[in-house]
Amino acid sequence: MILSTPLDPMVARNPFREQTIAIAAPPLYTDIKSDLPAPILPDHPEWAEMYWRAWELAWSKLRRPKSDSGLVGSFIDSGDEYLHLWESAFMSQFGLYGRRRFNFMWMLDNFYARQENDGHIGRMLHSKTGAWAHPPCALDGSGAEILPWAEWRYFRKTGDDGRLAHVFPPLFALHRWLRANRTWPNGSYWTTGCGSGMENQERIPDSRHHHRHWTWIDATMQAALSCFVLTKMAVLLKEEKAAAELTAEHIQLVQYINKTLWNDAAGFYQDVDVNGRFSPVKSIAAYWGLLDKELISNKRRIPFIQHLREKSGFKRPHPLPSQSADSPNYEGATGDRWHGGIWSATNFMVLKGLHAAGKHHLAFEIAQRHLNHLRQVYIPTDTFWEYYAPETAVAGKDAKPNFIGSTGLSPISILLEDVIGIRVDWPLRRVIWDRYLETDKVYGIENYPLGQHSSMTLLGDKQRISVTTDAPFTLIIRDMEQSLQTAVAVGTTEISLE
């Protein structure tokens, strides 16, 4: 007799499972370009060229799902027959800048729509049938728990609290499924190489498809981060019981991570085996911890971030390799995927963590070097690649060309947020401009989306800044010499920096 899986109460509240395909088909790129934010970079026309080329590629790969697939929204074709949770979550983080003409969050809705009764959401969906690539019992069938972080970032950028109410039930149900099925008795989390998205990184032996009974640093830190942001969602939505449950687990995970996963001799957070022995590999995965402001103490944050500044660590000609240069099996010439390859997704994650830690100029320095290496590969090849080598300006070994998946983060989001330096927290009606580019010319952004319906143009040189907007907000301007804050009214505001 086949027993049906009981319906989790939170899954019962998941509105995406009853949703039909979104009516809107993807518009043509030629019809939407004027609605995208436009970077103004007179000293760096090649960065602007990469920006527009990335959007063109992304739009050319948008696909509408088949009517009988169970999928509910259009998605960016990743080049194989599956939708990948990891790629979709990161693609949504550059897609949000095109939200005035197309809702890239539909890519994530596909995963919520196929959630199982017990809360499980897998890491890969078949693009034609909507079936999961793996059964829930498969050790490597679950992906990284990054959907809560992706949704929280979208909310902070757009102020769309209506979406929060829809996504919280499936996200909370998924977290509870992972806690029930992907933890050890001590509360720490495990995954596999494929589940983590870093399939060939040998920080845990023979772990491509198996957990090997280790505590995994990324799975455990992502769980803590999910507790952190899901608690914020729960408070906003007045889900008191959920908030209390998540807060209790977050406290436990923060204590465990700092007691057990911190290698004091290395000054780094690392995976541990059942005997408490640390992995020999310093993985970029550990920097998920920076995104949770309550996780790492100031005392430990200093040596932990220092690895990003050291040549023996992650400061290679092309930053940031997926494992430190002094780790076993580091492959500098080709990257060999996660043996040192440069991935836009993990670079983006680290940069957001550095901002959370207040290291804004370091984030700018890393982002600018990363973007310049992409430019050196882009110019002769006229395209973007799945990942890149850390020591020279070449694509990584066997990297896919014309890859706009998570690589789209670099020419779009990293350019706008970390190099030009504009970041928005719209629920607080706040815009931050970190102005670290060395130029005497006017640069900035035109037609930048604010919230769900407004926009601004923000331009300036060393002497003066001009802001034109149809919504009031607070503008914070920072450079190496000063920091100022001013209220911006509807219309055009001129700000002197002298």
One Martini backbone bead per residue (centre of mass of N, CA, C, O) as a GRO file, in nm:
protein
  498
    1MET     BB    1   0.095   0.036   0.024
    2ILE     BB    2   0.047   0.375  -0.054
    3LEU     BB    3   0.158   0.658   0.113
    4SER     BB    4   0.076   0.963   0.182
    5THR     BB    5   0.184   1.274   0.233
    6PRO     BB    6   0.160   1.487   0.459
    7LEU     BB    7   0.030   1.806   0.510
    8ASP     BB    8   0.175   2.084   0.554
    9PRO     BB    9   0.058   2.375   0.684
   10MET     BB   10   0.240   2.561   0.505
   11VAL     BB   11   0.180   2.428   0.233
   12ALA     BB   12  -0.127   2.496   0.244
   13ARG     BB   13  -0.028   2.818   0.207
   14ASN     BB   14   0.071   2.771  -0.081
   15PRO     BB   15  -0.011   2.954  -0.371
   16PHE     BB   16   0.163   2.818  -0.610
   17ARG     BB   17   0.016   2.531  -0.634
   18GLU     BB   18  -0.249   2.696  -0.775
   19GLN     BB   19  -0.102   2.807  -1.005
   20THR     BB   20  -0.080   2.948  -1.309
   21ILE     BB   21   0.026   3.060  -1.583
   22ALA     BB   22   0.163   3.329  -1.671
   23ILE     BB   23   0.055   3.533  -1.914
   24ALA     BB   24   0.313   3.667  -1.964
   25ALA     BB   25   0.529   3.724  -2.207
   26PRO     BB   26   0.822   3.783  -2.321
   27PRO     BB   27   0.973   4.045  -2.418
   28LEU     BB   28   1.145   4.231  -2.621
   29TYR     BB   29   1.442   4.384  -2.608
   30THR     BB   30   1.376   4.628  -2.801
   31ASP     BB   31   1.122   4.711  -2.601
   32ILE     BB   32   1.301   4.748  -2.306
   33LYS     BB   33   1.568   4.912  -2.287
   34SER     BB   34   1.441   5.195  -2.190
   35ASP     BB   35   1.362   5.045  -1.892
   36LEU     BB   36   1.653   5.041  -1.817
   37PRO     BB   37   1.918   5.088  -1.655
   38ALA     BB   38   2.179   5.347  -1.710
   39PRO     BB   39   2.507   5.354  -1.739
   40ILE     BB   40   2.751   5.612  -1.657
   41LEU     BB   41   3.084   5.563  -1.832
   42PRO     BB   42   3.324   5.741  -1.980
   43ASP     BB   43   3.588   5.560  -1.879
   44HIS     BB   44   3.392   5.273  -1.924
   45PRO     BB   45   3.257   5.148  -2.201
   46GLU     BB   46   3.300   4.835  -2.157
   47TRP     BB   47   3.106   4.801  -1.922
   48ALA     BB   48   2.853   4.896  -2.071
   49GLU     BB   49   2.866   4.684  -2.291
   50MET     BB   50   2.834   4.439  -2.102
   51TYR     BB   51   2.568   4.514  -1.982
   52TRP     BB   52   2.395   4.507  -2.247
   53ARG     BB   53   2.475   4.219  -2.332
   54ALA     BB   54   2.355   4.073  -2.090
   55TRP     BB   55   2.063   4.151  -2.139
   56GLU     BB   56   2.037   4.034  -2.422
   57LEU     BB   57   2.095   3.740  -2.339
   58ALA     BB   58   1.875   3.705  -2.128
   59TRP     BB   59   1.634   3.761  -2.317
   60SER     BB   60   1.706   3.532  -2.531
   61LYS     BB   61   1.658   3.299  -2.279
   62LEU     BB   62   1.365   3.326  -2.256
   63ARG     BB   63   1.108   3.102  -2.125
   64ARG     BB   64   0.813   2.936  -2.173
   65PRO     BB   65   0.614   2.721  -2.039
   66LYS     BB   66   0.451   2.449  -2.047
   67SER     BB   67   0.116   2.380  -1.984
   68ASP     BB   68   0.195   2.064  -1.862
   69SER     BB   69   0.438   2.117  -1.629
   70GLY     BB   70   0.366   2.307  -1.360
   71LEU     BB   71   0.468   2.563  -1.446
   72VAL     BB   72   0.439   2.944  -1.393
   73GLY     BB   73   0.713   3.061  -1.532
   74SER     BB   74   0.943   3.220  -1.670
   75PHE     BB   75   1.282   3.148  -1.800
   76ILE     BB   76   1.620   3.089  -1.797
   77ASP     BB   77   1.820   2.933  -2.007
   78SER     BB   78   2.094   2.710  -1.908
   79GLY     BB   79   2.154   2.472  -2.146
   80ASP     BB   80   1.955   2.271  -2.030
   81GLU     BB   81   1.677   2.068  -1.899
   82TYR     BB   82   1.714   2.254  -1.640
   83LEU     BB   83   1.626   2.391  -1.332
   84HIS     BB   84   1.822   2.588  -1.111
   85LEU     BB   85   1.826   2.706  -0.803
   86TRP     BB   86   2.093   2.854  -0.787
   87GLU     BB   87   2.065   3.017  -1.050
   88SER     BB   88   1.786   3.144  -0.999
   89ALA     BB   89   1.853   3.302  -0.742
   90PHE     BB   90   2.081   3.476  -0.879
   91MET     BB   91   1.926   3.587  -1.127
   92SER     BB   92   1.722   3.757  -0.957
   93GLN     BB   93   1.959   3.976  -0.877
   94PHE     BB   94   1.939   4.106  -1.177
   95GLY     BB   95   1.636   4.097  -1.261
   96LEU     BB   96   1.528   4.331  -1.072
   97TYR     BB   97   1.622   4.562  -1.287
   98GLY     BB   98   1.371   4.447  -1.493
   99ARG     BB   99   1.075   4.474  -1.347
  100ARG     BB  100   0.914   4.681  -1.535
  101ARG     BB  101   0.891   4.432  -1.773
  102PHE     BB  102   0.989   4.179  -1.582
  103ASN     BB  103   0.937   3.881  -1.378
  104PHE     BB  104   1.204   3.705  -1.243
  105MET     BB  105   1.060   3.560  -0.994
  106TRP     BB  106   0.929   3.326  -1.153
  107MET     BB  107   1.163   3.128  -1.125
  108LEU     BB  108   1.090   3.067  -0.821
  109ASP     BB  109   0.791   2.983  -0.849
  110ASN     BB  110   0.846   2.702  -0.969
  111PHE     BB  111   0.943   2.577  -0.697
  112TYR     BB  112   0.691   2.633  -0.526
  113ALA     BB  113   0.483   2.482  -0.713
  114ARG     BB  114   0.656   2.190  -0.652
  115GLN     BB  115   0.596   2.141  -0.373
  116GLU     BB  116   0.582   1.929  -0.132
  117ASN     BB  117   0.388   1.828   0.129
  118ASP     BB  118   0.660   1.831   0.331
  119GLY     BB  119   0.846   2.086   0.183
  120HIS     BB  120   0.999   1.996  -0.048
  121ILE     BB  121   1.284   2.129  -0.241
  122GLY     BB  122   1.460   2.107  -0.507
  123ARG     BB  123   1.744   2.169  -0.733
  124MET     BB  124   1.580   2.028  -0.986
  125LEU     BB  125   1.401   2.105  -1.291
  126HIS     BB  126   1.213   2.013  -1.543
  127SER     BB  127   1.135   2.217  -1.817
  128LYS     BB  128   0.892   2.023  -1.941
  129THR     BB  129   0.762   1.851  -1.678
  130GLY     BB  130   0.834   1.950  -1.365
  131ALA     BB  131   1.027   1.748  -1.259
  132TRP     BB  132   1.222   1.609  -1.045
  133ALA     BB  133   1.550   1.490  -1.056
  134HIS     BB  134   1.496   1.408  -0.748
  135PRO     BB  135   1.438   1.251  -0.480
  136PRO     BB  136   1.413   1.329  -0.146
  137CYS     BB  137   1.609   1.078  -0.063
  138ALA     BB  138   1.830   1.211  -0.199
  139LEU     BB  139   2.126   1.340  -0.099
  140ASP     BB  140   2.146   1.535  -0.382
  141GLY     BB  141   1.841   1.676  -0.407
  142SER     BB  142   1.937   1.920  -0.247
  143GLY     BB  143   1.987   2.252  -0.199
  144ALA     BB  144   2.064   2.551  -0.133
  145GLU     BB  145   1.967   2.779   0.131
  146ILE     BB  146   1.879   3.080  -0.062
  147LEU     BB  147   1.586   3.186  -0.094
  148PRO     BB  148   1.545   3.379   0.149
  149TRP     BB  149   1.770   3.576   0.068
  150ALA     BB  150   1.661   3.649  -0.214
  151GLU     BB  151   1.386   3.761  -0.111
  152TRP     BB  152   1.495   3.976   0.085
  153ARG     BB  153   1.645   4.142  -0.124
  154TYR     BB  154   1.400   4.209  -0.295
  155PHE     BB  155   1.249   4.360  -0.076
  156ARG     BB  156   1.468   4.578  -0.014
  157LYS     BB  157   1.462   4.690  -0.313
  158THR     BB  158   1.117   4.715  -0.348
  159GLY     BB  159   0.890   4.673  -0.108
  160ASP     BB  160   0.746   4.383  -0.157
  161ASP     BB  161   0.527   4.263   0.080
  162GLY     BB  162   0.330   4.081  -0.078
  163ARG     BB  163   0.535   3.857  -0.144
  164LEU     BB  164   0.611   3.769   0.139
  165ALA     BB  165   0.333   3.636   0.207
  166HIS     BB  166   0.373   3.408  -0.014
  167VAL     BB  167   0.676   3.289   0.056
  168PHE     BB  168   0.689   3.207   0.353
  169PRO     BB  169   0.556   2.926   0.369
  170PRO     BB  170   0.753   2.767   0.176
  171LEU     BB  171   1.016   2.848   0.325
  172PHE     BB  172   0.946   2.733   0.606
  173ALA     BB  173   0.891   2.444   0.513
  174LEU     BB  174   1.171   2.392   0.398
  175HIS     BB  175   1.333   2.436   0.655
  176ARG     BB  176   1.196   2.208   0.816
  177TRP     BB  177   1.284   1.985   0.628
  178LEU     BB  178   1.590   2.025   0.659
  179ARG     BB  179   1.594   1.987   0.968
  180ALA     BB  180   1.474   1.685   0.947
  181ASN     BB  181   1.689   1.580   0.685
  182ARG     BB  182   1.985   1.777   0.726
  183THR     BB  183   2.071   1.671   1.021
  184TRP     BB  184   2.220   1.651   1.320
  185PRO     BB  185   2.188   1.608   1.658
  186ASN     BB  186   2.344   1.902   1.697
  187GLY     BB  187   2.205   2.082   1.438
  188SER     BB  188   2.368   2.041   1.206
  189TYR     BB  189   2.457   2.055   0.863
  190TRP     BB  190   2.404   1.889   0.544
  191THR     BB  191   2.551   1.775   0.235
  192THR     BB  192   2.677   1.801  -0.095
  193GLY     BB  193   2.844   1.877  -0.364
  194CYS     BB  194   2.588   1.913  -0.540
  195GLY     BB  195   2.410   2.057  -0.325
  196SER     BB  196   2.616   2.308  -0.292
  197GLY     BB  197   2.745   2.361  -0.603
  198MET     BB  198   3.047   2.208  -0.533
  199GLU     BB  199   3.117   1.921  -0.672
  200ASN     BB  200   3.469   1.920  -0.680
  201GLN     BB  201   3.520   1.996  -0.394
  202GLU     BB  202   3.776   1.857  -0.156
  203ARG     BB  203   3.695   1.918   0.151
  204ILE     BB  204   3.535   1.644   0.117
  205PRO     BB  205   3.559   1.325   0.085
  206ASP     BB  206   3.375   1.180  -0.147
  207SER     BB  207   3.110   1.421  -0.182
  208ARG     BB  208   2.929   1.456  -0.432
  209HIS     BB  209   2.691   1.223  -0.312
  210HIS     BB  210   2.797   1.273  -0.005
  211HIS     BB  211   2.838   1.362   0.338
  212ARG     BB  212   3.042   1.187   0.531
  213HIS     BB  213   2.959   1.290   0.824
  214TRP     BB  214   2.960   1.593   0.799
  215THR     BB  215   3.001   1.929   0.862
  216TRP     BB  216   2.869   2.196   0.680
  217ILE     BB  217   2.934   2.523   0.638
  218ASP     BB  218   2.718   2.618   0.432
  219ALA     BB  219   2.463   2.476   0.537
  220THR     BB  220   2.479   2.603   0.825
  221MET     BB  221   2.492   2.904   0.744
  222GLN     BB  222   2.233   2.907   0.569
  223ALA     BB  223   2.047   2.831   0.802
  224ALA     BB  224   2.108   3.078   0.974
  225LEU     BB  225   2.028   3.288   0.763
  226SER     BB  226   1.738   3.191   0.733
  227CYS     BB  227   1.655   3.246   1.021
  228PHE     BB  228   1.717   3.549   1.012
  229VAL     BB  229   1.516   3.628   0.771
  230LEU     BB  230   1.259   3.476   0.856
  231THR     BB  231   1.220   3.636   1.113
  232LYS     BB  232   1.170   3.907   0.974
  233MET     BB  233   0.925   3.814   0.820
  234ALA     BB  234   0.754   3.719   1.064
  235VAL     BB  235   0.732   3.993   1.198
  236LEU     BB  236   0.591   4.145   0.965
  237LEU     BB  237   0.355   3.900   0.955
  238LYS     BB  238   0.281   3.799   1.246
  239GLU     BB  239   0.463   3.521   1.309
  240GLU     BB  240   0.527   3.432   1.616
  241LYS     BB  241   0.592   3.127   1.628
  242ALA     BB  242   0.802   3.129   1.403
  243ALA     BB  243   0.994   3.337   1.526
  244ALA     BB  244   1.065   3.173   1.779
  245GLU     BB  245   1.177   2.921   1.637
  246LEU     BB  246   1.399   3.066   1.469
  247THR     BB  247   1.550   3.206   1.698
  248ALA     BB  248   1.637   2.951   1.852
  249GLU     BB  249   1.803   2.829   1.620
  250HIS     BB  250   1.996   3.061   1.571
  251ILE     BB  251   2.136   3.057   1.844
  252GLN     BB  252   2.241   2.765   1.819
  253LEU     BB  253   2.406   2.802   1.554
  254VAL     BB  254   2.597   3.026   1.644
  255GLN     BB  255   2.725   2.864   1.869
  256TYR     BB  256   2.824   2.622   1.704
  257ILE     BB  257   2.997   2.759   1.489
  258ASN     BB  258   3.194   2.905   1.700
  259LYS     BB  259   3.280   2.636   1.853
  260THR     BB  260   3.335   2.421   1.591
  261LEU     BB  261   3.407   2.591   1.295
  262TRP     BB  262   3.648   2.732   1.429
  263ASN     BB  263   3.982   2.792   1.318
  264ASP     BB  264   4.222   2.936   1.498
  265ALA     BB  265   4.485   2.874   1.339
  266ALA     BB  266   4.350   2.984   1.055
  267GLY     BB  267   4.118   3.197   1.071
  268PHE     BB  268   3.864   2.988   1.009
  269TYR     BB  269   3.592   2.847   0.850
  270GLN     BB  270   3.511   2.487   0.881
  271ASP     BB  271   3.484   2.180   0.821
  272VAL     BB  272   3.370   1.878   0.999
  273ASP     BB  273   3.410   1.590   1.148
  274VAL     BB  274   3.322   1.350   1.383
  275ASN     BB  275   3.615   1.435   1.535
  276GLY     BB  276   3.673   1.757   1.477
  277ARG     BB  277   3.807   1.777   1.204
  278PHE     BB  278   3.948   1.969   0.971
  279SER     BB  279   3.954   2.092   0.683
  280PRO     BB  280   4.209   2.179   0.441
  281VAL     BB  281   3.992   2.371   0.321
  282LYS     BB  282   3.942   2.698   0.196
  283SER     BB  283   3.627   2.813   0.148
  284ILE     BB  284   3.404   3.033   0.008
  285ALA     BB  285   3.157   2.923   0.175
  286ALA     BB  286   3.220   3.071   0.453
  287TYR     BB  287   3.101   3.367   0.358
  288TRP     BB  288   2.805   3.336   0.446
  289GLY     BB  289   2.855   3.452   0.739
  290LEU     BB  290   2.852   3.768   0.667
  291LEU     BB  291   2.531   3.802   0.619
  292ASP     BB  292   2.526   3.756   0.930
  293LYS     BB  293   2.547   3.993   1.180
  294GLU     BB  294   2.527   3.765   1.433
  295LEU     BB  295   2.768   3.550   1.386
  296ILE     BB  296   3.027   3.743   1.381
  297SER     BB  297   3.271   3.863   1.545
  298ASN     BB  298   3.495   4.113   1.546
  299LYS     BB  299   3.742   3.940   1.623
  300ARG     BB  300   3.693   3.732   1.373
  301ARG     BB  301   3.647   3.913   1.124
  302ILE     BB  302   3.931   4.012   1.069
  303PRO     BB  303   4.083   3.742   0.994
  304PHE     BB  304   3.873   3.643   0.790
  305ILE     BB  305   3.901   3.886   0.585
  306GLN     BB  306   4.213   3.875   0.539
  307HIS     BB  307   4.209   3.643   0.322
  308LEU     BB  308   4.119   3.851   0.091
  309ARG     BB  309   4.423   4.006   0.113
  310GLU     BB  310   4.576   3.736   0.048
  311LYS     BB  311   4.772   3.549  -0.166
  312SER     BB  312   4.732   3.272   0.000
  313GLY     BB  313   4.436   3.310  -0.051
  314PHE     BB  314   4.208   3.528  -0.244
  315LYS     BB  315   4.444   3.717  -0.373
  316ARG     BB  316   4.417   3.719  -0.693
  317PRO     BB  317   4.426   3.843  -0.996
  318HIS     BB  318   4.145   3.687  -0.986
  319PRO     BB  319   3.879   3.757  -0.811
  320LEU     BB  320   3.749   3.484  -0.628
  321PRO     BB  321   3.838   3.201  -0.532
  322SER     BB  322   3.684   2.896  -0.429
  323GLN     BB  323   3.977   2.865  -0.316
  324SER     BB  324   4.253   2.878  -0.167
  325ALA     BB  325   4.588   2.881  -0.259
  326ASP     BB  326   4.664   2.693   0.014
  327SER     BB  327   4.501   2.467  -0.098
  328PRO     BB  328   4.426   2.176  -0.193
  329ASN     BB  329   4.401   2.159  -0.544
  330TYR     BB  330   4.484   2.412  -0.656
  331GLU     BB  331   4.380   2.583  -0.974
  332GLY     BB  332   4.515   2.843  -1.150
  333ALA     BB  333   4.504   2.807  -1.467
  334THR     BB  334   4.174   2.690  -1.476
  335GLY     BB  335   4.015   2.619  -1.185
  336ASP     BB  336   3.853   2.359  -1.197
  337ARG     BB  337   3.615   2.499  -1.097
  338TRP     BB  338   3.629   2.436  -0.741
  339HIS     BB  339   3.969   2.467  -0.746
  340GLY     BB  340   3.948   2.813  -0.823
  341GLY     BB  341   3.725   2.928  -0.951
  342ILE     BB  342   3.540   3.198  -1.096
  343TRP     BB  343   3.235   3.306  -0.948
  344SER     BB  344   2.975   3.519  -0.946
  345ALA     BB  345   2.808   3.417  -0.710
  346THR     BB  346   3.034   3.418  -0.487
  347ASN     BB  347   3.123   3.705  -0.525
  348PHE     BB  348   2.853   3.833  -0.458
  349MET     BB  349   2.829   3.719  -0.174
  350VAL     BB  350   3.085   3.851  -0.056
  351LEU     BB  351   3.014   4.146  -0.116
  352LYS     BB  352   2.762   4.149   0.064
  353GLY     BB  353   2.918   4.077   0.323
  354LEU     BB  354   3.103   4.327   0.329
  355HIS     BB  355   2.880   4.531   0.362
  356ALA     BB  356   2.767   4.412   0.627
  357ALA     BB  357   3.072   4.470   0.758
  358GLY     BB  358   3.169   4.765   0.635
  359LYS     BB  359   3.351   4.682   0.357
  360HIS     BB  360   3.326   4.882   0.095
  361HIS     BB  361   3.609   4.922  -0.038
  362LEU     BB  362   3.683   4.626  -0.069
  363ALA     BB  363   3.448   4.559  -0.253
  364PHE     BB  364   3.533   4.747  -0.479
  365GLU     BB  365   3.812   4.632  -0.544
  366ILE     BB  366   3.718   4.347  -0.618
  367ALA     BB  367   3.505   4.423  -0.833
  368GLN     BB  368   3.695   4.572  -1.031
  369ARG     BB  369   3.889   4.338  -1.087
  370HIS     BB  370   3.675   4.140  -1.186
  371LEU     BB  371   3.564   4.314  -1.422
  372ASN     BB  372   3.837   4.340  -1.576
  373HIS     BB  373   3.868   4.035  -1.635
  374LEU     BB  374   3.611   4.004  -1.795
  375ARG     BB  375   3.694   4.204  -2.014
  376GLN     BB  376   3.948   4.046  -2.118
  377VAL     BB  377   3.757   3.810  -2.220
  378TYR     BB  378   3.534   3.956  -2.381
  379ILE     BB  379   3.676   4.099  -2.618
  380PRO     BB  380   3.774   3.830  -2.781
  381THR     BB  381   3.475   3.665  -2.740
  382ASP     BB  382   3.193   3.818  -2.696
  383THR     BB  383   3.150   3.689  -2.396
  384PHE     BB  384   3.027   3.471  -2.151
  385TRP     BB  385   3.112   3.269  -1.865
  386GLU     BB  386   3.067   3.042  -1.623
  387TYR     BB  387   3.385   3.069  -1.569
  388TYR     BB  388   3.715   3.142  -1.416
  389ALA     BB  389   4.035   3.211  -1.389
  390PRO     BB  390   4.269   3.323  -1.133
  391GLU     BB  391   4.560   3.401  -1.297
  392THR     BB  392   4.406   3.451  -1.568
  393ALA     BB  393   4.247   3.584  -1.871
  394VAL     BB  394   4.035   3.320  -1.858
  395ALA     BB  395   3.858   3.067  -1.903
  396GLY     BB  396   3.749   2.798  -1.778
  397LYS     BB  397   3.742   2.475  -1.760
  398ASP     BB  398   3.483   2.388  -1.960
  399ALA     BB  399   3.333   2.639  -2.007
  400LYS     BB  400   3.052   2.801  -2.076
  401PRO     BB  401   2.927   2.973  -2.326
  402ASN     BB  402   2.691   3.208  -2.327
  403PHE     BB  403   2.669   3.272  -2.007
  404ILE     BB  404   2.392   3.415  -1.806
  405GLY     BB  405   2.332   3.331  -1.554
  406SER     BB  406   2.515   3.415  -1.285
  407THR     BB  407   2.710   3.594  -1.460
  408GLY     BB  408   2.512   3.845  -1.477
  409LEU     BB  409   2.603   3.982  -1.211
  410SER     BB  410   2.858   4.132  -1.300
  411PRO     BB  411   2.757   4.338  -1.539
  412ILE     BB  412   2.524   4.432  -1.338
  413SER     BB  413   2.519   4.421  -1.018
  414ILE     BB  414   2.821   4.477  -0.959
  415LEU     BB  415   2.833   4.737  -1.113
  416LEU     BB  416   2.606   4.894  -0.960
  417GLU     BB  417   2.674   4.819  -0.644
  418ASP     BB  418   3.018   4.806  -0.637
  419VAL     BB  419   3.125   5.019  -0.848
  420ILE     BB  420   2.933   5.250  -0.861
  421GLY     BB  421   2.761   5.213  -0.566
  422ILE     BB  422   2.443   5.137  -0.574
  423ARG     BB  423   2.205   5.129  -0.298
  424VAL     BB  424   1.891   4.984  -0.180
  425ASP     BB  425   1.638   5.069   0.088
  426TRP     BB  426   1.304   5.096   0.052
  427PRO     BB  427   1.161   5.067   0.330
  428LEU     BB  428   1.362   5.325   0.417
  429ARG     BB  429   1.415   5.525   0.192
  430ARG     BB  430   1.720   5.434   0.080
  431VAL     BB  431   2.026   5.574  -0.058
  432ILE     BB  432   2.345   5.448  -0.166
  433TRP     BB  433   2.670   5.617  -0.240
  434ASP     BB  434   2.969   5.472  -0.343
  435ARG     BB  435   3.254   5.687  -0.432
  436TYR     BB  436   3.546   5.523  -0.583
  437LEU     BB  437   3.586   5.630  -0.849
  438GLU     BB  438   3.844   5.730  -1.070
  439THR     BB  439   3.718   6.052  -1.161
  440ASP     BB  440   3.632   6.369  -1.336
  441LYS     BB  441   3.369   6.259  -1.430
  442VAL     BB  442   3.054   6.198  -1.508
  443TYR     BB  443   2.866   5.965  -1.308
  444GLY     BB  444   2.625   5.675  -1.311
  445ILE     BB  445   2.258   5.684  -1.324
  446GLU     BB  446   1.979   5.592  -1.525
  447ASN     BB  447   1.669   5.477  -1.464
  448TYR     BB  448   1.634   5.390  -1.168
  449PRO     BB  449   1.476   5.173  -0.969
  450LEU     BB  450   1.203   5.241  -0.738
  451GLY     BB  451   1.062   5.011  -0.622
  452GLN     BB  452   0.768   4.964  -0.830
  453HIS     BB  453   0.729   5.287  -0.982
  454SER     BB  454   0.998   5.426  -0.958
  455SER     BB  455   1.268   5.679  -1.014
  456MET     BB  456   1.620   5.755  -1.106
  457THR     BB  457   1.880   6.008  -1.132
  458LEU     BB  458   2.245   5.957  -1.075
  459LEU     BB  459   2.486   6.222  -1.076
  460GLY     BB  460   2.859   6.274  -1.080
  461ASP     BB  461   3.129   6.438  -0.942
  462LYS     BB  462   3.360   6.591  -0.731
  463GLN     BB  463   3.155   6.853  -0.685
  464ARG     BB  464   2.872   6.721  -0.802
  465ILE     BB  465   2.521   6.638  -0.749
  466SER     BB  466   2.248   6.477  -0.932
  467VAL     BB  467   1.887   6.453  -0.864
  468THR     BB  468   1.623   6.257  -1.018
  469THR     BB  469   1.275   6.229  -0.901
  470ASP     BB  470   0.940   6.067  -0.804
  471ALA     BB  471   1.075   6.012  -0.509
  472PRO     BB  472   1.131   6.021  -0.188
  473PHE     BB  473   1.457   6.036  -0.010
  474THR     BB  474   1.752   5.907   0.130
  475LEU     BB  475   2.086   6.028   0.093
  476ILE     BB  476   2.399   5.848   0.081
  477ILE     BB  477   2.736   5.976   0.084
  478ARG     BB  478   3.047   5.810  -0.012
  479ASP     BB  479   3.396   5.836   0.055
  480MET     BB  480   3.733   5.874   0.147
  481GLU     BB  481   3.654   6.170   0.299
  482GLN     BB  482   3.327   6.139   0.311
  483SER     BB  483   2.998   6.182   0.482
  484LEU     BB  484   2.654   6.212   0.367
  485GLN     BB  485   2.318   6.344   0.444
  486THR     BB  486   2.005   6.362   0.248
  487ALA     BB  487   1.723   6.504   0.136
  488VAL     BB  488   1.498   6.394  -0.128
  489ALA     BB  489   1.305   6.536  -0.363
  490VAL     BB  490   1.091   6.596  -0.585
  491GLY     BB  491   1.292   6.609  -0.860
  492THR     BB  492   1.568   6.835  -0.852
  493THR     BB  493   1.893   6.781  -0.698
  494GLU     BB  494   2.159   6.974  -0.568
  495ILE     BB  495   2.501   6.871  -0.470
  496SER     BB  496   2.760   6.972  -0.280
  497LEU     BB  497   3.121   6.866  -0.223
  498GLU     BB  498   3.284   7.146  -0.123
   0.00000   0.00000   0.00000
